[in-house]
Amino acid sequence: MAHQSLVLTMMKNDKGGITLLSILLALIIIIPGLNLFVAHDSVFHITTYTLTLLGKYLCFALLAVALDLVWGYCGILSLGHGAFFALGGYAMGMYLMRQIGDRGVYGNPDLPDFMVFLNWSELPWYWQGFDMFWFAMLMVVLVPGLLAFIFGWLAFRSRVTGVYLSIMTQALTYALLLAFFRNEMGFGGNNGLTDFKDILGFNLQAGSTRAVIFIASAVALATGYLICRYIVTSKLGRVVIAIRDSEDRARFIGYKVESFKLWVFVVSAVLAGIAGALYVPQVGIINPGEFSPLNSIELVVWVAVGGRATLYGAALGAVAVNYGKTYFTAALPELWLFALGALFIVVTVFMPKGLVGLWNQIRRKHFRTKQNLKIEKKSEEPLNTTKTGDE
């Protein structure tokens, strides 16, 4: 009962969040069913490709919600969240590579194919333990969280803010990009990690496995949203919002601003890592390209398009922009980047609160119009006069 009351309290007056969770529940029930149990020649059948594409969108939505937590509510414009996403993906990729065993091209049961090709004699120490699922999942959470903690502790303690902090996060991402490109790092170099076979003993290419990963992505997005919603509606969240609006004033009152910012930054990084871990088995590859600063900039566009400081708007923006990317990169591949840039300009100039803000503005305008019509109609009604006996 306590948990139910907690959920009801934090979801109060959050119609957008309730709608998001309702859609996710419907997707969990409908999409896998249409893929697994409807005949392939039926108009209602959803292909495995579409299932995987929707699962990828859900991972991006979770990543956008994670960024909105720190940008929308804490005022930290991170241009490096793609790094946390990629680190979570690499942790999952390392587990999937260890599951290949002797089924690789070179048939080596201990070393991944790229290590055999590069004449590695033994498995590096940092690959140890990734043959166990629980250890890999621990690294999915621990590695992005630890990196965010170290980076955030140094940056926030030095009171680096604004554009300088954004540049530092982007520099961090670019540094990791260059490092993971190197073959001697032991992460597959330019080609990355791929050719995955199984996950927890189940064939990764099977439709049922894909359906389970899709459901896991939807559950992760719902859980991540609830965690972020709990944070922003709690006392902690009110302090974080105060820091966003006036950091100096919050510090003057006596709050340890650095600790609040660090805590939220680490939680956001962990959610981004989980999104990356769910993304990799669905797309079948993870390479250094995921560290590209362009990916982190695109992520900012998703949040801006959907609506900053709404959480559900960030998820909406991620799905909408990536659907557009899927369409335009197939129909007009050479124009996609121009379309993305134009979209960001339009949102910044004409829709500063994103799609959610635009919808709220239209709804309020419609409500005021209805109210005015009611007032006008009431004013036009004739006054009822009662005749007295003398008249």
N, C-alpha and C positions, 0 to 999 in steps of 0.2 A: 504493500500500500504506500509506503514511504517513497519507493522508487516511482510509482505511478503519479503521485502528487508532485514529485520533483519534475517529471517530464511535462505534466500539465502546466505547471507554473512557468517553466522556461519557454514553452511553446505558446503561451498566452499572447494573443495579439500578433501572432506570427503566421498570418494566412499563407504567405509565400512559402514558408518552411513546411507547413502542413501539406500544401499542394505538392511540394517536391517529394516529401516522404510518401505521399499517396501514390504519386507517379512511379516511384521506385518499387513500391509494393506491387503495383500492377505489372510493371516490367518483369519482376522476378517470377510472377505467376504465368504471364502470357507469353513472353518472348521465348524462353526455353521450350515451352509446350508446343508452340507453333513450329519450332525447329525440329524437335525430336519426334513428335507424335502426329504431325500432319503430313500427308503424302507429298512427295516432291513435286508432283504435277499439279498440286492444288494451288489456287490463287492465294490462299492464306498461308502457304508455307514460307518460312523465313530461312534463308540459306545460312550456312555456317559462316560464310564471309560476312553477311550482314550482322549476324550475332557477334562475331569478333569485332566488327567495326563499332557496334554500339557499346561493347565492353570497353573498347579503347576510349570512347567518348566519356564513359563513366570515370575512368582513371584520370582523364584530363580534368573532369569536373571536380574530383577530389583534390587534385593539385591546385586548381583555381580557388577552391574554398580555403585551402591552407594558406595561400598567398593573401587572400582577402582578410584573413585573421590578423596578419601583421601589418598589412598596408591600410586596409580600411578602418581598422579599429585601434591600431597602435601607431599609425603614421610612418611605418618603416617601409619605404619603397625598395624592396629587395629585387635586384636584377640577377640574383644568383640562385633562385629556387630550382632552376633546372639542374643544378649540381646535386642537390639533395635527392631529386627525382631520379637522376642517373645513378647515384650511389646505391639507392635501394634497388634499382634495376640490376646493377652489377652483382649485388649480393644474391639476388634470385638467380641470375644467369650463372653464377659460379656453382650454385647448388645443382642447377639443371645440367651443367657440363659434367659434374661428377657422376651424375646418374647415367651418362652414356656408357661408361665402362669400356669394355672391349668391342663395342659396336661401332666405334669410330672408324675413320678411313684407315688408320694405321693399326688398329686393333690393340692398342696399348690400354690395359685395364686401369692404369694408375695416372697416366698423363693425358690431358686433352690433346687433340690433334695438333693445334697450333704450337704446343710445347714440343711435341715430337718433331715437327717440321723445323723448329728453331734449334733442335739438338739440345734441349734441356735434359739433364740427367735425372733430376728428381723433382718432386712437387715442392714448390716454395712453401715456407712455413705459414704464410698468410692464406694459403689455400686449405690448410688442415682444418678439418671439422665441417667443411661444406658438403660432405657426403651425408650429413644428418640434417633433416628438414628443420628441426627445432633450433639448431645452431644457426642455420641460414636466416631463419625468421628473426632470431635475436639480432643478427648483424644488420638486417633490414632496418630495424629500429635504432640500434646502437650507433652504427657508423654515421648516418646523417645527423642524429641527435648529438653525438660527441663533437662532430665538426662544427655544428651550429653553436654548441656551448663554448668551444674554444674561440671561434671567430667572434661570437657575440660578446663574450667576456672581455676580450681585448678591445673590441670596437666601442662598446657601450661604456666600459670603464674609462676609456679615453674621451668619452663624450663626442664621438664622431656621429654627426647627424646629417640629414638632408641629402643633397646631391653627392656629397663626399662619401657617405655610407653606401649609396647606390653604386657609385663607381667602384668602391672596394669590393662589394659583392660580385659585381661583374668581373672584376680582376680575378677573384677567387675562382669563378667558373672557368675563365679562360686558362688559368694556370692548370687546373685539373684537366681541361681539354688537351693541352700540350703534353701533360704527363701521361695520360692514358693512351695517347697516340704512339708512345715509344714501346717498341717490342720488348725491351728489357724489363719493363714494368711487370710483365707477366699477366696482362689482361687481354691478350689477343691483338694488341696494336690497332692498326687502322681497321681491320676486319671485325674486331670485337669478338663477341661470343655468340655462337649460333649452332644450328643443327641439333637442336634439343629433341629428345626422344620421349622421356617420361617425366611425370611429376607424381610423387608418392606412389610409384608403381603403376600409374594409369597412363595409357597412351595419350600423348599431348595432342595428337591429331584427331582423336575420336570426338564425335559430336557431343557425347555425354560429358566428356572432360571439359570441353569448351563451354558447355552450358553451366557447369559447376563454377568455373572461373568467372563467367559472366555474373552469376548470382553472388559470388564472393565480392566482385567489384561493386555491385549495387549495395550490398550490405556494408561494405567499407565506406562508401560514400555517405550512406545514411548515418552510420556510426560517427564518422568524421564530422558531419554536419551537427549532430547532437552534441558532440564534445565542444565544438566551437561555439555553438549556441549557448551551452552551459557556461562557458568561459565569459562570453560577452554580456550575459545577463546576471552574472554573479557580482559580488563586491569587487573581486579582482578585475572584472571587466570594466566596471565603472571607473576604477583607478586608471586602467589602461587607456580608456577613452579620454580621461582628463589629461593624461600625459600627451596623448595625440593633440589635444586642443591647446594645451599650454604646458609644455614640459617644465619650464622654469618655475611656474607657479606651483606645480605639483611637487617639485623638489623643495621649494621654499616652505610648503606646508609641512614637510617632513617625510615624505615617501621616498623610499630608495628606488628611484626611477630605473636605475640600471638593472636591478633584480627583476622588476616587473617586465621590462622589455626583453631581458634574457630568457625568462621563463616562457613567454609567449612565442619568442623566436624559435626556441627548441621544440616546443609542441608543434609548431607549424612545419618545421623541418622533418620531424618524425612522420607527420601525415603525408608529406611529399614523398618520403622514402617508401611508405606503404603503397602509394599510388604507383611509383615506379616498379615495385616488386610485382604488382598485379598486371602491369602493362606488358612486361617482358614475355611471359608465357603466351600471351595472346598474339603478339606481333612476331614472336619467334627469333628475335635478335636484340642485342644491346651492343652498341658501339660508341666510340668517343663522340660521335656527332650529337649525342644527346646532351653533351656538356656545352654545346654551341651557345654563345651569348644570345644569338638570335632567338633560340627557343625560350629563353627567359623573358626576352622582350615581348614575344608573342603572348606569353602567359599574362603579362601586364595588360595587354590589349584585351584578352578574354575578360579579365576582371572589370576593366573600364567599360567594355561594351555591355556586360550584363548589369553592372551597377555595384559600385564600390560600397563597402560597409553594409551589405545586405546578406551575405553568405549565399543565399539561394540564387541571387542575381549573378554571382560569380559562376555558379554551376551552369546557369542558363547561358551565360556568355561563352563559356568553354564549349558547350555543345553546339551552339549556334555558329560560332566562328569556325570550329573544326568541320562542321557539316559543309559550310561554305568553302572551306579549304579542300575538302574531298571533291566537291563538285567542280570548283574552278581549276584545280590542278589537273583534272581530267579533261575538262572542256577547253579551258584557256590557260594552260600552264605558265605561259610567259607573262600573264597579267596578274597572277595571284599576289605577288609582293606589292604591286602597285595598288591593288584592291585593298590589301590589308592596311597599307599606309593611309589610303584615302578614308578607310573606315575609322581609323584612329583619330584622324583630323576631324571628321564629321562628329564623332562622339564627343571629342574634347570641346568643340566649338558650340555645337547645337544640342547635345545631350550629355551634359556634364555628370548627370546621375545615371546614365546608361539606360538600357531598355526598361528596367524596373522603374526608374524615375520617370521616364516617358509615359509608361502605363499608368502610374499613379497620378501624373498630371492630367492625362486624358480622363481618368476616372473622376477626379475631383471636379474637372470642368463639366463633365456630364452630370454629376450630382448637383452642382450649382445651377445648371440649366434646368434640371427637373424642379428644384426648389423654387426658382424664379417663376416657372410656369404655374406651379401650385399657388404661389402668392398672387400672380396675375389673375388666375381663374377665380380665386376666392374674392378678390377685389371687385370683379365684374359681377358677382352674384348680387341680385336685388335685395335690398334690406327688407326684412319682414316687419310690416307695421300692423299693429292690432288696433281695431276700432273700438272705441268706447261706446257706452250706451247713449251718451249725449249726441254722438255723431250719427 
